Amino acid sequence: MGYRYFICDVFTDTRFGGNQLAVLPEAQGLSTRQMQQVAREFNFSESAFVLPPEQGHTRRVRIFTPTSEAPFAGHPNVGTAFVLATMGAFGLTDIPITVTFEEKAGLVPIAISRREGTLWCELSAPERLSLGKTVTAESLAAAVSLSPNDVVTTTHLPQVASVGLPFLVAELRDRSALARARVNAQGFEAIAAQGITPDVHLYTRSADEFDIRARMFAPFDGVPEDPATGSANCALAGLLSHHDAARDGTVSRRIAQGVEMGRPSVLEACAEKRDGVVVVTRVGGASVLVSEGMIDAGYAVP
């Protein structure tokens, strides 16, 4: 049986930049195994499958990496909202609007508006910021082929942070260290042995047109490097606001990712803090449609 799909690039307004996403806007009839096989066939960092809602909201969305289902992710939500809006599924005349996707991690509201002639989608993370285990600078450096001196720990140790999907977040001292980072499988295995899912989000503070420059490695999920990770940058925005003890209110950060792998991405992440507590994080960006077609997913290979 044939299923229509769209491929878009997310967190960019330029085709062949940003993070690739396959969206199946009418995925009802596909089993979990078939969705996983389709995601493996596309082999992007994630693919999104849109289903009728179960809780009365706009749509239900399931997200798969090449190896497993994810409870929540950033660019699949932004890209799926963009694709459905482009198809006219929400009624383009109604923009700006907010839609809500039902996902394993919870409800994901997405505000859709027009910015400089493009559709701009901004999600609110389904969970509040939660912080988990830390690792040493030595452990983090070993995982990404750097020296411990490349890791900055003045604000925080390398630490697990999540707003629906956990990442091990670490600050590096400069863009040179960020550019030199490479996956060392033994180092990632050592982090996993500590009970931490080794999806590693590295960042450095920037003093140019961006506030932050970042890279994300998730080799155990079949993603050697991700060109734009909305969920990780949401968690990063929350983590930085959490450690900014003197400031309540909303702080936005412009983030560059994917530069080192030739797919430059631009993300805007923000965190809102009240009475010293981060209460919501958001991330948004533009997307561009690349292609559409049909995929025969009627028969699942055992």
Secondary structure as the mmCIF struct_conf table of DSSP 4:
data_model
#
loop_
_struct_conf.conf_type_id
_struct_conf.id
_struct_conf.beg_label_comp_id
_struct_conf.beg_label_asym_id
_struct_conf.beg_label_seq_id
_struct_conf.end_label_comp_id
_struct_conf.end_label_asym_id
_struct_conf.end_label_seq_id
STRN STRN1 GLY A 2 VAL A 10
BEND BEND1 PHE A 11 PHE A 11
BEND BEND2 ASP A 13 THR A 14
TURN_TY1_P TURN_TY1_P1 ARG A 15 PHE A 16
BEND BEND3 GLY A 18 GLY A 18
STRN STRN2 ASN A 19 LEU A 24
BEND BEND4 PRO A 25 PRO A 25
TURN_TY1_P TURN_TY1_P2 GLN A 28 GLY A 29
HELX_RH_AL_P HELX_RH_AL_P1 THR A 32 PHE A 42
BEND BEND5 PHE A 44 SER A 45
STRN STRN3 SER A 47 LEU A 51
BEND BEND6 GLU A 54 THR A 58
STRN STRN4 ARG A 59 PHE A 64
BEND BEND7 PRO A 66 SER A 68
STRN STRN5 GLU A 69 ALA A 70
BEND BEND8 PRO A 71 PRO A 71
HELX_RH_AL_P HELX_RH_AL_P2 GLY A 74 MET A 87
TURN_TY1_P TURN_TY1_P3 GLY A 88 GLY A 88
BEND BEND9 ALA A 89 PHE A 90
HELX_RH_3T_P HELX_RH_3T_P1 LEU A 92 ASP A 94
BEND BEND10 PRO A 96 PRO A 96
STRN STRN6 ILE A 97 GLU A 103
TURN_TY1_P TURN_TY1_P4 LYS A 104 ALA A 105
STRN STRN7 GLY A 106 ARG A 115
TURN_TY1_P TURN_TY1_P5 GLU A 116 GLY A 117
STRN STRN8 THR A 118 SER A 124
BEND BEND11 PRO A 126 GLU A 127
STRN STRN9 SER A 130 THR A 134
HELX_RH_AL_P HELX_RH_AL_P3 ALA A 137 ALA A 143
TURN_TY1_P TURN_TY1_P6 VAL A 144 SER A 145
HELX_RH_3T_P HELX_RH_3T_P2 PRO A 148 ASP A 150
STRN STRN10 VAL A 151 VAL A 152
BEND BEND12 THR A 154 THR A 155
BEND BEND13 PRO A 158 PRO A 158
STRN STRN11 GLN A 159 SER A 162
BEND BEND14 VAL A 163 LEU A 165
STRN STRN12 PRO A 166 LEU A 172
BEND BEND15 ARG A 173 ASP A 174
HELX_RH_AL_P HELX_RH_AL_P4 ARG A 175 ARG A 180
HELX_RH_AL_P HELX_RH_AL_P5 ALA A 185 ALA A 192
TURN_TY1_P TURN_TY1_P7 ALA A 193 GLY A 195
STRN STRN13 VAL A 200 ARG A 205
BEND BEND16 ALA A 207 GLU A 209
BEND BEND17 ASP A 211 ASP A 211
STRN STRN14 ILE A 212 ALA A 218
HELX_RH_3T_P HELX_RH_3T_P3 PRO A 219 ASP A 221
TURN_TY1_P TURN_TY1_P8 GLY A 222 GLY A 222
STRN STRN15 VAL A 223 ASP A 226
BEND BEND18 PRO A 227 PRO A 227
HELX_RH_AL_P HELX_RH_AL_P6 GLY A 230 HIS A 243
TURN_TY1_P TURN_TY1_P9 ALA A 245 ALA A 246
STRN STRN16 GLY A 249 GLN A 257
BEND BEND19 GLY A 258 GLY A 258
HELX_RH_3T_P HELX_RH_3T_P4 VAL A 259 MET A 261
TURN_TY1_P TURN_TY1_P10 GLY A 262 GLY A 262
STRN STRN17 SER A 265 ARG A 274
TURN_TY1_P TURN_TY1_P11 ASP A 275 GLY A 276
STRN STRN18 VAL A 277 ASP A 296
BEND BEND20 GLY A 298 TYR A 299
#
